[in-house]
Amino acid sequence: MTLALTLVAIAVTVIVVARLCAPFGLPSPIALLLVGLVASVLPFVPDVSLDPDVVLLGLLPPLLYAAARGTSLVDIRANRGAILGLSVGLVLFTTFGVALIAWWLLPIPFAVAVALGAIVAPPDAVAATAVARGIGLPRRVTTILEGESLLNDATALVTLRTAIAAAGLATSHHGFASHGAVSVGSVARDFGLAVVGGFGVGWVVFVLIGVIRKHLTEAASDTALSFTAPFLSYLPAELLGASGVLAVVTTGLMLAHKAPVLQSAASRLSERVNWASITFLLENTVFLLIGLQLSRLVTDVRASEISLGRAALVGLVVLVAVLLLRPLWIFPFTWVTARFGSAERAPIDAPSTGVTSWAGMRGVVTLAAALTLPETTDARPTLVLIALIVTVGTLALQSSTLPALARALDVRGPDPREDALQEATVLRATTGAGLRALDAAERVDPDVAEDLRGNAELRVNRIWERLGTLGPRDDETPSEARRRLRTIMLEAERGELLRIRDEDEVDHEILSGVMNQLDAEEAALSWTTAKAARLREADLRAPDQVATACEHLESEPDCAVPTSSEGCVDCLREGMTWVHLRICTRCGNVGCCDSSQGQHASKHFDATQHPVMRSLEPGEAWRWCFVDGALG
């Protein structure tokens, strides 16, 4: 009963604290650490002991898997040079830089100092992803931070394992070597086994789960299988002496990449929702548990040979070293990569490099690795306290100041209007493929086909309507009107469904099926409405240089003098209201978009065969070729 109450109390505390932090933009890990610290000194709070195996074997694999699932394998490949430079080079640079400082300030062997450096070297995957996406960094910067934080744990843990062995410290913790002879050859062998074995085990598990998924038809069983994936990868890899971290990351990246082929839409949706809840609980619970042990940790440090004041001072010095070593590596590395690297991708600019160098928040792995130090380690309580100071310090300092730094350096995420433009282009292409398949299908009812064509055009027009300004009356777009009215209908339909349920005239299973359909439609409407609102609220930016995509876009003039300054000529003549305005680049005719009632831009092309139109909305410079269906 005590264990059950403790687990419930932890879960409720995590939920409440995270909810209270959200409106103020406070990092919930820091708040949970403080809550845990306060609770640890209360007499009625039970003593909670966090076993390192619980973190390394129970919490780390699912957290890494969840982070890998949200990362693009294609983007990782495209930025592999920068990611490897940070996940391997920077980790080793930080490890030995911290080791020299700790060896100088503390009475510990150099091998133990290297172990401390390996503990505090790797930034946290969860923290990097949350902060990068939360403040809207450029996608390439976000990808590099995610890739670094996913792969650097393997480098750090292998280095820690080697340092423990070199220090002659035996440990019973799973995955760490016992003491023995350490040489350059053995280190290279261990590192090679960790990398090759980790990737190999991860690939085998991916193939195995892929085969099983082909025979699963229920979303619940498919989601349950995904819960086993991180452990199926991590445990065999560690037993073989390979990197369980790399195994989990490999499995997660590959399964996410192949999910559209291996899983149904229902399974993908179910897995996404369930893993979001699991990740939220796990990543926040770790910091609360660490906070609950702070008072005991302070007591252990006071009982050791090193005073608490000296330990805290060294922890602050190591924190400053960690903060400085990252830019000291990243700026020269970026310069060398830009000067001598491949020319297939443009180098990251200086402002983005500055933001990247400040995004080094430590987290779960640092704390878990510190707890794995053997009990016989010299100054172990002090080393654990230093790791905790670095974790709390980087989370509190960097996560709170990174948004201001990004704004000061004018490092921003992609323009939401550019995203909407690309989304419209992709949707136009996919819709075209669907319509061609409809034309090739047999036994097609004309009325059904016409309805499907109308729905396909409507999906494309919904994206186009997000761009530009509203009509002359500043009214809602047709898609916005549809969403508003359909929301009203859904509320009435749900009310009637609840009335039928309360009268107990229909089976619960039937009612649940109808309710699920209404919920899915309402969720889609809410998501679309929120996305459109973010686009409307975004600042207009100067457009990037427009690239050509076909011969017409290259040969036609960029724009022409508008024939009207009042709007769509045909809409004005026919008494219609346009949504967005387009201009013919050859003759300057101003027409309305396909989301408008008149669709006069397309009608102008049908009548004149002038191939290219240009957006006439503020802040937009894109053009569209009617002949090739190309965007430029």
Beta strands, then each sheet from edge to edge (+ up, - down):
strand 1: 581-584
strand 2: 590-592
strand 3: 612-615
strand 4: 623-625
strand 5: 630-631
sheet 1: 2+ 1- 3+ 4- 5+
end
